[in-house]
Amino acid sequence: MSAADGTWKITINTPMGAQEVTAEITTSGDTFTGKTSGRMGDAAVAGKVDGDTLTWTADITQPMPMTLEFTATVAGDAMTGNVKLGAFGNAPLTGVRA
């Protein structure tokens, strides 16, 4: 079991306001799978694990179609990171174990 395994409450501070997402993460070696749920619906996620750092992408359609690129580092019961918002720059993310 990795430090990242479990359920997380993640807040992404986007230019359009804070977006809150719940993520369930299960790691397996250098990869992870899980699901996210929030105002924009539910989605399956899968990505890479490098030590305490997770990376993954998500395709969204609202408020407009784009691919989000996530990087998050886990330390104990906290998560910090960044989301690349396509052509719209970056948004910080923070998370706490739920």
Helices and strands as residue ranges (DSSP letters): E 6-14, E 17-28, E 31-38, E 41-50, E 53-60, E 66-75, E 78-85, G 86-88, E 90-97
